[in-house]
Each structure stands twice: as C-alpha cells, then as structure tokens.
Amino acid sequence: CPKTTSEVVDRALADAERLINSRGGAVSAVDRAHTAFHGYLRDICKDASIPFAEDAGITALFGLIRQQHAAFIGTTSSGEPVHKLLRPMASIIDALDPVRNQRSMAHPNPVLLDEPEAMLTVNAIRTLLHYINSKLQGQRSSLPF
C-alpha cells in the first residue's frame, strides 16, 4: 500500500480492488482508482511541502512532483530512455480525467467504457502508482491492486 496520509486514498484503493474483483466491475473501479491516484498525488505534494492549487488536477500534480520532489530530481540513472518513456506517461495522465468524467460511473454517462478499456485505464493508474511509490520508497512497490 502506498504511504498516504489520507483516509480517502486508502478507502478509494480498497473500493477499486473490490470492484475489480467483481464481475464487470472495472468500469466502476475507474472512478475509484482515479480518486485514489488524485488523492495520492495531493498527499505527496503536501508531505513534500510542494505548493499546489486547491483545484489542481492529476496532470498538474504529477508535473509538480516530477519537477520539485527530491525523489525525482536528477535521480534516474537510466537517462534519456526513461525520460522518453515518462513524457508519454504525462499524456496518459492527461487522458485519465476525460475517461473518468465522460466514460465511467463517476457521472451519469450514457456511454461507458467496455470492460477491456476499463481495465486498461485501471492498469495505467496502477502502473503510475507503482512507479511513483517505488521512487518515493526507493524500493519495489507493493500496492494492493
């Protein structure tokens, strides 16, 4: 589990895990996973005293963390190949808001993600959570979902 200071993040992660394990629950898990990711990024900024706007979204928060958090500044020994991987990840993060808001159970949307695309979205969030948690912990991540 990522180290968080927020009960909201912990509850959202637990909810997402339960939903993923239920039949057809991935589309509902998208909202919970997004909430957990957003809360986790906010917790990281607060813990590291990185100032952010109260209404900052996940894209802005991820950018602040990559630019200002000690765990991310000049620490990658992998150099440019990893930076080439991280740049498109920022595009994925930017795409998570519209997917959540327009194709998940977060709102009464007339069109929802199909199960494979919902799992793709959840797995993208999982990958990002694992990566960020590993950078912060300096070790392999062990997230619940």
Backbone torsions as a table, in degrees:
resi	resn	phi	psi	omega
1	CYS	NA	136.4	177.5
2	PRO	-66.3	148.9	176.9
3	LYS	-75.5	114.5	179.5
4	THR	-128.4	163.8	174.9
5	THR	-109.6	7.3	-171.9
6	SER	-116.8	123.4	174.7
7	GLU	-64.3	-31.4	178.9
8	VAL	-59.7	-45.1	179.8
9	VAL	-63.3	-47.4	-179.2
10	ASP	-60.3	-43.6	179.9
11	ARG	-67.5	-40.2	-179.9
12	ALA	-65.1	-39.5	176.5
13	LEU	-63.2	-43.5	179.2
14	ALA	-65.0	-42.2	177.6
15	ASP	-61.5	-45.2	-180.0
16	ALA	-59.9	-42.9	-179.9
17	GLU	-61.9	-45.1	178.6
18	ARG	-61.4	-43.9	-178.4
19	LEU	-66.0	-40.9	179.0
20	ILE	-60.2	-38.2	-177.4
21	ASN	-80.0	-6.5	176.6
22	SER	-93.9	153.7	-177.3
23	ARG	-62.8	124.1	178.4
24	GLY	68.4	18.2	-174.8
25	GLY	-86.9	-3.7	-176.1
26	ALA	-62.5	-36.7	-179.0
27	VAL	-64.6	-33.7	175.4
28	SER	-75.7	-31.4	-179.7
29	ALA	-68.4	-23.4	179.8
30	VAL	-56.8	-47.3	-179.5
31	ASP	-62.9	-46.1	-178.7
32	ARG	-65.1	-42.8	179.4
33	ALA	-63.9	-41.3	178.0
34	HIS	-62.0	-44.7	178.9
35	THR	-60.8	-43.7	178.5
36	ALA	-61.6	-44.8	-179.0
37	PHE	-63.0	-45.9	-179.9
38	HIS	-61.8	-46.9	179.2
39	GLY	-63.8	-38.9	179.6
40	TYR	-63.0	-43.9	178.4
41	LEU	-63.1	-40.2	176.9
42	ARG	-62.6	-43.9	178.7
43	ASP	-60.0	-41.7	179.7
44	ILE	-61.1	-47.4	-180.0
45	CYS	-61.5	-44.1	179.0
46	LYS	-61.7	-47.6	-178.5
47	ASP	-62.0	-32.4	-178.4
48	ALA	-95.7	6.7	-178.4
49	SER	55.7	40.3	175.3
50	ILE	-93.5	115.0	-178.3
51	PRO	-68.5	141.4	177.7
52	PHE	-149.6	154.7	177.2
53	ALA	-68.7	144.0	-178.9
54	GLU	-57.1	-31.9	-179.4
55	ASP	-98.4	16.9	-178.6
56	ALA	-61.2	133.3	178.1
57	GLY	-86.8	179.8	-176.2
58	ILE	-65.6	-34.8	-179.9
59	THR	-64.1	-47.3	179.8
60	ALA	-64.6	-43.0	-178.6
61	LEU	-64.6	-43.3	178.8
62	PHE	-61.5	-41.7	178.1
63	GLY	-61.9	-43.0	178.3
64	LEU	-62.1	-43.1	-179.6
65	ILE	-63.7	-46.7	179.7
66	ARG	-62.2	-33.8	-177.1
67	GLN	-86.2	-30.5	-168.7
68	GLN	-120.5	-15.2	-177.6
69	HIS	-80.9	134.3	-177.8
70	ALA	-56.4	-31.9	-178.7
71	ALA	-69.1	-16.9	-176.3
72	PHE	-110.4	-14.5	-175.1
73	ILE	-81.9	112.3	173.8
74	GLY	57.5	26.2	-176.4
75	THR	-102.5	-10.8	-177.3
76	THR	-81.0	123.6	177.1
77	SER	-84.6	-6.2	-176.9
78	SER	-84.7	-12.6	173.3
79	GLY	62.5	-142.0	-172.4
80	GLU	-58.6	-38.9	178.8
81	PRO	-57.7	-38.6	179.2
82	VAL	-72.7	-38.1	176.9
83	HIS	-62.1	-36.7	176.1
84	LYS	-64.8	-30.8	176.8
85	LEU	-76.4	-39.1	-177.1
86	LEU	-71.7	-32.5	-179.5
87	ARG	-59.7	-49.3	177.2
88	PRO	-67.8	-25.2	176.2
89	MET	-62.0	-33.9	176.7
90	ALA	-63.9	-35.0	175.5
91	SER	-66.6	-37.7	177.3
92	ILE	-63.9	-44.6	178.4
93	ILE	-59.2	-42.3	179.7
94	ASP	-63.0	-31.3	-179.8
95	ALA	-79.2	-16.6	-176.7
96	LEU	-66.2	-37.1	-179.4
97	ASP	-61.0	-52.7	-179.9
98	PRO	-64.8	-34.0	177.4
99	VAL	-62.9	-48.2	179.1
100	ARG	-62.1	-48.7	-173.0
101	ASN	-73.7	-29.7	-172.8
102	GLN	-111.0	-12.0	-175.4
103	ARG	-136.9	12.1	179.5
104	SER	-120.3	-175.7	179.1
105	MET	-81.8	9.3	179.2
106	ALA	-65.0	-29.2	-179.8
107	HIS	-139.2	166.1	179.3
108	PRO	-75.7	70.4	-177.2
109	ASN	-81.3	135.3	-179.7
110	PRO	-72.6	-24.5	179.4
111	VAL	-121.3	125.3	-179.8
112	LEU	-112.3	159.0	175.0
113	LEU	-60.7	145.9	167.9
114	ASP	-74.3	159.0	-176.6
115	GLU	-52.6	-46.5	-179.8
116	PRO	-61.5	-39.4	179.5
117	GLU	-72.9	-32.5	175.7
118	ALA	-64.7	-43.3	178.1
119	MET	-66.5	-36.2	175.4
120	LEU	-59.0	-44.1	179.5
121	THR	-64.3	-47.3	179.2
122	VAL	-62.1	-42.5	-179.3
123	ASN	-67.8	-32.1	174.6
124	ALA	-63.6	-43.2	177.9
125	ILE	-65.2	-42.1	177.0
126	ARG	-57.5	-46.5	-179.4
127	THR	-58.9	-45.5	179.8
128	LEU	-65.0	-43.7	177.7
129	LEU	-59.8	-45.8	-179.8
130	HIS	-62.3	-44.5	-179.4
131	TYR	-62.3	-51.3	-177.8
132	ILE	-62.6	-45.5	179.8
133	ASN	-60.4	-41.0	178.6
134	SER	-63.6	-41.8	178.1
135	LYS	-62.5	-41.8	-177.9
136	LEU	-71.8	-35.6	-178.1
137	GLN	-88.8	-14.6	-178.3
138	GLY	67.1	26.5	-178.8
139	GLN	-156.7	-178.6	178.1
140	ARG	-66.4	136.1	-179.0
141	SER	-79.3	147.9	175.7
142	SER	-133.7	66.3	-179.5
143	LEU	-77.8	154.7	-175.0
144	PRO	-71.0	-23.5	-178.4
145	PHE	-129.5	NA	NA
